Amino acid sequence: MAQSPACPARLPDLSGLDLAALRGIDHPVLAQVIEGMVERVTHPAEILNAFDSGVA
């Protein structure tokens, strides 16, 4: 069984990058996070309604 490469000790600082630059980075987890952020911004009422409907 092949082992995964070790993660670097520190994560890269992405705070200086804008959304367009982040979208240009080819990474599946980052792409999923950005997709979720865009969805929340473009459809905020749907997210809030789903949240409110779970509260009894």
Backbone as a chain_set.jsonl record, in Angstrom:
{"seq": "MAQSPACPARLPDLSGLDLAALRGIDHPVLAQVIEGMVERVTHPAEILNAFDSGVA", "coords": {"N": [[0.848, -1.18, 0.0], [0.645, 2.165, -0.911], [2.008, 5.053, 0.62], [0.691, 8.215, 1.657], [2.026, 11.421, 0.798], [3.63, 13.416, 3.293], [2.04, 16.112, 5.011], [2.879, 19.565, 4.69], [4.401, 21.443, 7.356], [3.372, 23.979, 7.789], [0.547, 25.785, 6.603], [-0.045, 27.344, 3.422], [-0.186, 30.93, 3.112], [-3.029, 32.3, 2.057], [-4.368, 34.641, 2.153], [-3.816, 36.979, 0.763], [-4.743, 36.613, -1.768], [-7.2, 37.079, -4.318], [-10.629, 36.11, -5.112], [-10.716, 35.316, -7.802], [-8.052, 34.587, -8.286], [-7.799, 32.481, -6.465], [-9.582, 30.667, -7.583], [-8.116, 29.856, -9.725], [-6.312, 28.047, -8.762], [-5.598, 24.697, -8.838], [-7.103, 22.568, -7.001], [-8.917, 20.1, -5.396], [-10.312, 20.275, -2.867], [-10.163, 22.981, -2.219], [-11.555, 24.006, -4.417], [-14.12, 23.014, -3.879], [-14.728, 24.326, -1.477], [-14.718, 27.006, -2.334], [-16.815, 26.891, -4.17], [-18.962, 26.421, -2.424], [-18.906, 28.824, -0.97], [-19.509, 30.702, -2.981], [-22.074, 29.833, -3.624], [-23.459, 30.412, -1.244], [-23.316, 33.182, -1.287], [-24.633, 33.868, -3.659], [-27.148, 32.767, -3.309], [-28.414, 33.527, -0.74], [-30.854, 33.564, 0.734], [-31.972, 31.023, 0.411], [-30.194, 29.44, 1.834], [-30.525, 30.479, 4.42], [-33.248, 29.9, 4.829], [-33.204, 27.102, 4.859], [-31.705, 26.722, 7.144], [-33.329, 27.919, 9.137], [-35.596, 26.296, 8.991], [-34.888, 23.983, 10.256], [-34.987, 24.466, 12.928], [-36.837, 23.993, 15.825]], "CA": [[0.0, 0.0, 0.0], [1.437, 3.383, -1.009], [1.719, 6.036, 1.655], [0.484, 9.588, 1.21], [3.112, 12.306, 1.217], [3.339, 14.158, 4.513], [1.616, 17.501, 4.845], [3.867, 20.507, 5.201], [4.119, 21.877, 8.717], [2.563, 25.202, 7.761], [-0.292, 25.979, 5.432], [0.308, 28.586, 2.731], [-1.021, 32.089, 3.397], [-3.818, 32.638, 0.877], [-5.153, 35.833, 2.453], [-3.543, 38.041, -0.203], [-5.29, 36.261, -3.08], [-8.621, 37.335, -4.502], [-11.404, 34.935, -5.5], [-10.306, 34.891, -9.147], [-6.767, 33.898, -8.158], [-8.048, 31.214, -5.78], [-10.221, 29.753, -8.53], [-7.091, 29.372, -10.645], [-5.524, 26.996, -8.115], [-6.224, 23.399, -9.104], [-7.118, 21.73, -5.805], [-10.317, 19.693, -5.248], [-10.93, 20.759, -1.633], [-10.303, 24.427, -2.371], [-12.636, 24.225, -5.38], [-15.389, 22.737, -3.199], [-14.955, 25.413, -0.517], [-15.078, 28.2, -3.101], [-18.161, 26.652, -4.711], [-19.898, 26.633, -1.318], [-18.938, 30.256, -0.668], [-20.236, 31.362, -4.059], [-23.48, 29.436, -3.477], [-24.029, 31.174, -0.127], [-23.423, 34.592, -1.669], [-25.6, 34.033, -4.734], [-28.466, 32.29, -2.875], [-28.41, 33.595, 0.732], [-32.17, 33.268, 1.325], [-32.157, 29.571, 0.429], [-29.381, 28.91, 2.929], [-31.178, 30.867, 5.672], [-34.494, 29.151, 4.978], [-32.845, 25.734, 5.24], [-31.246, 26.777, 8.523], [-34.475, 28.207, 9.981], [-36.565, 25.206, 8.988], [-34.439, 22.923, 11.146], [-35.172, 24.868, 14.326], [-38.23, 23.738, 16.266]], "C": [[0.89, 1.239, 0.0], [1.025, 4.365, 0.076], [1.549, 7.409, 1.036], [1.686, 10.424, 1.621], [2.692, 13.101, 2.447], [2.915, 15.582, 4.189], [2.722, 18.421, 5.338], [3.452, 21.009, 6.575], [3.218, 23.102, 8.749], [1.752, 25.255, 6.487], [0.123, 27.278, 4.743], [-0.671, 29.705, 3.092], [-1.723, 32.501, 2.112], [-4.585, 33.937, 1.052], [-4.929, 36.967, 1.456], [-4.116, 37.773, -1.584], [-6.772, 36.602, -3.157], [-9.304, 36.063, -5.002], [-10.993, 34.415, -6.873], [-8.988, 34.129, -9.094], [-6.942, 32.537, -7.486], [-8.687, 30.195, -6.714], [-9.213, 29.159, -9.504], [-6.217, 28.272, -10.063], [-6.269, 25.677, -8.284], [-6.099, 22.501, -7.874], [-8.574, 21.379, -5.501], [-11.004, 20.229, -3.989], [-11.154, 22.265, -1.72], [-11.44, 24.747, -3.331], [-13.998, 24.017, -4.721], [-15.723, 23.84, -2.202], [-15.398, 26.68, -1.239], [-16.483, 28.064, -3.673], [-19.219, 26.888, -3.633], [-20.019, 28.102, -0.948], [-19.741, 31.009, -1.718], [-21.727, 31.057, -3.944], [-24.145, 30.234, -2.356], [-24.212, 32.64, -0.481], [-24.525, 34.79, -2.713], [-27.008, 33.602, -4.35], [-28.574, 32.342, -1.35], [-29.753, 33.223, 1.362], [-32.403, 31.761, 1.41], [-31.381, 28.941, 1.578], [-30.052, 29.237, 4.264], [-32.473, 30.111, 5.886], [-34.221, 27.713, 5.409], [-32.41, 25.693, 6.697], [-32.44, 26.97, 9.453], [-35.456, 27.034, 10.063], [-36.154, 24.05, 9.895], [-34.636, 23.235, 12.613], [-36.631, 24.677, 14.717], [-38.64, 24.682, 17.341]], "O": [[1.795, 1.348, 0.827], [-0.154, 4.491, 0.405], [2.175, 7.733, 0.027], [2.295, 10.177, 2.661], [1.514, 13.418, 2.611], [3.378, 16.177, 3.215], [3.424, 18.095, 6.295], [2.268, 20.997, 6.911], [2.39, 23.241, 9.649], [2.205, 24.827, 5.425], [0.589, 28.208, 5.401], [-1.847, 29.448, 3.346], [-1.084, 32.996, 1.183], [-5.378, 34.302, 0.184], [-5.789, 37.838, 1.324], [-3.992, 38.61, -2.479], [-7.509, 36.436, -2.185], [-8.643, 35.063, -5.282], [-10.929, 33.203, -7.083], [-8.828, 33.125, -9.788], [-6.313, 31.557, -7.885], [-8.377, 29.005, -6.651], [-9.434, 28.076, -10.047], [-5.46, 27.631, -10.793], [-7.438, 25.564, -7.912], [-5.12, 21.769, -7.722], [-9.395, 22.284, -5.359], [-12.175, 20.601, -4.048], [-12.213, 22.763, -1.338], [-12.214, 25.671, -3.081], [-14.932, 24.775, -4.985], [-16.881, 24.245, -2.093], [-16.338, 27.349, -0.81], [-17.255, 29.022, -3.659], [-20.257, 27.491, -3.905], [-21.113, 28.577, -0.645], [-20.562, 31.862, -1.381], [-22.555, 31.945, -4.149], [-25.28, 30.684, -2.511], [-25.163, 33.274, -0.024], [-25.265, 35.772, -2.654], [-27.973, 34.02, -4.991], [-28.802, 31.309, -0.721], [-29.775, 32.617, 2.434], [-32.975, 31.28, 2.387], [-31.865, 28.009, 2.22], [-30.142, 28.378, 5.14], [-32.773, 29.716, 7.013], [-34.945, 27.172, 6.245], [-32.711, 24.735, 7.409], [-32.559, 26.263, 10.455], [-36.076, 26.816, 11.104], [-36.991, 23.225, 10.261], [-34.468, 22.357, 13.46], [-37.539, 25.14, 14.028], [-39.769, 24.612, 17.827]]}, "num_chains": 1, "name": "protein.A"}
